[in-house]
């Protein structure tokens, strides 16, 4: 699995292309090439067609790795998937960290559903691990997620609703 294929420098693209064409590699220090048999799975967040047009990605490599393409929209475009993933990632974090089981409060669920998640699942995973450790009680609040203040404000109820307490926030609550 090659993550962030679009970040691969041109000299490494040449080396990868050679391996894909020849189906052999030469280990460092070896004199002879060895046959290899593998399936390659790649991921990228870059538009590789645009990278080819800009001269930053080899077209011949793109043609080789593009046999089957699965487009996966960012987390912000997948509706309720963020909430389902958050619940799963929270359970995994609690098990890995040995923390007590928690529930996501309404304000935390609203923040998860409305936040843009520019870091996609990696950012959501980190937020759930943080929340599993930082939550003072059995319910995770929006302040336990560690999201930027602007994102927290966007997730809060409309004006006139009760304030939501944010641990560590100046003033103690957001309107």
C-alpha positions in Angstrom: 0.0 0.0 0.0 1.4 3.3 -1.0 -0.2 6.2 0.8 0.0 9.7 -0.8 1.2 8.5 -4.2 0.9 12.0 -5.5 3.7 13.1 -3.1 6.2 10.7 -4.6 9.2 12.6 -6.0 9.9 12.1 -9.7 13.0 10.0 -9.2 11.0 7.6 -7.0 8.2 7.5 -9.6 10.8 6.3 -12.2 11.9 3.6 -9.8 8.4 2.5 -9.1 7.5 2.5 -12.8 10.5 0.2 -13.4 9.4 -2.2 -10.7 5.9 -2.3 -12.1 7.2 -2.9 -15.7 9.9 -5.4 -14.9 8.3 -7.1 -11.9 11.7 -7.3 -10.3 13.8 -5.5 -7.7 17.5 -5.4 -6.8 18.1 -5.1 -3.1 20.7 -2.7 -1.8 24.0 -4.5 -1.8 22.8 -7.3 -4.1 24.2 -7.9 -7.6 21.2 -9.7 -9.1 17.6 -8.7 -9.5 14.8 -10.7 -7.8 11.4 -11.4 -9.3 8.5 -10.0 -7.2 4.9 -10.8 -7.3 2.6 -8.3 -5.6 -0.6 -6.2 -5.9 -0.2 -2.5 -5.5 -2.8 -0.4 -3.8 -2.3 3.4 -3.8 -4.0 6.4 -2.3 -3.7 10.1 -2.8 -5.6 13.2 -2.1 -4.2 15.0 -5.2 -5.7 15.3 -8.6 -3.2 13.2 -10.5 -4.4 14.4 -13.9 -3.6 17.9 -12.8 -0.3 16.8 -11.4 0.6 15.2 -14.8 -0.4 18.4 -16.6 1.8 20.4 -14.3 4.8 18.0 -14.8 4.9 16.8 -11.2 3.6 13.2 -11.9 4.5 10.8 -14.7 1.7 10.0 -17.1 3.1 6.5 -17.8 3.0 5.8 -14.0 -0.5 7.1 -13.7 -1.7 4.8 -16.5 -0.1 1.8 -14.7 -1.6 2.5 -11.3 -5.1 3.6 -12.5 -6.4 0.1 -13.4 -9.2 0.3 -10.8 -10.1 3.6 -9.2 -12.3 4.1 -6.2 -13.3 7.7 -5.5 -13.8 8.3 -1.8 -15.4 11.6 -1.0 -14.0 13.6 2.0 -15.6 13.0 5.4 -17.4 16.4 5.3 -19.3 15.2 2.2 -20.5 11.9 3.6 -23.4 13.1 5.8 -24.0 10.9 8.9 -20.9 8.8 8.2 -18.9 11.1 10.5 -21.1 10.2 13.5 -21.0 6.5 12.8 -17.2 6.6 12.3 -16.9 8.7 15.5 -18.7 6.1 17.5 -16.6 3.3 16.1 -13.3 5.2 16.6 -14.3 6.2 20.1 -14.9 2.5 21.0 -11.5 1.6 19.5 -9.8 4.4 21.4 -11.4 3.4 24.7 -10.3 -0.2 24.2 -6.7 0.8 23.2 -6.3 3.3 26.0 -8.1 1.4 28.7 -10.5 4.3 29.4 -14.1 4.0 30.6 -16.9 3.8 28.0 -18.3 7.2 27.0 -21.3 8.5 25.1 -21.2 11.5 22.7 -23.3 14.3 24.1 -25.7 16.2 21.8 -23.3 19.2 21.5 -20.4 16.8 20.5 -22.6 15.0 18.0 -23.6 18.4 16.5 -20.0 19.4 16.2 -18.9 16.1 14.6 -21.8 16.4 12.1 -21.1 20.0 11.1 -17.3 20.3 11.3 -15.5 20.2 7.9 -12.8 17.6 9.0 -10.0 18.9 6.8 -7.9 16.0 8.2 -10.6 13.5 7.3 -10.6 10.3 9.3 -7.1 10.9 10.7 -8.4 14.0 12.4 -11.6 12.4 13.6 -9.6 9.5 15.0 -7.4 11.9 16.9 -10.4 13.8 18.2 -12.0 10.6 19.5 -8.7 9.5 21.2 -8.5 12.9 22.8 -12.1 12.8 24.0 -11.7 9.3 25.4 -8.9 10.7 27.6 -10.1 14.2 28.4 -13.8 13.6 29.1 -14.4 14.3 32.8 -17.5 12.1 33.0 -19.4 9.5 31.0 -20.6 12.0 28.4 -18.2 13.6 25.9 -19.0 17.2 25.3 -18.0 19.4 22.5 -15.0 20.9 24.4 -13.6 17.4 24.8 -13.1 17.1 21.1 -10.4 19.7 20.8 -11.9 21.3 17.7 -11.1 24.9 16.7 -13.3 27.5 18.4 -15.0 28.5 15.2 -16.1 25.0 14.6 -17.5 24.8 18.2 -19.5 27.9 17.7 -21.0 26.5 14.5 -22.1 23.4 16.3 -23.8 25.2 19.2 -27.6 25.7 19.4 -29.2 28.8 18.1 -29.1 32.1 20.2 -31.3 32.0 23.3 -30.4 28.4 24.0 -28.4 27.5 27.1 -24.7 28.0 27.0 -22.4 25.0 26.5 -19.5 24.7 28.9 -16.1 24.2 27.3 -13.3 22.9 29.5 -10.4 25.3 29.4 -12.3 27.9 27.3 -12.0 31.5 28.6 -15.2 32.5 30.1 -16.2 28.9 30.7 -19.0 28.7 28.1 -19.8 29.8 24.6 -23.1 31.5 23.9 
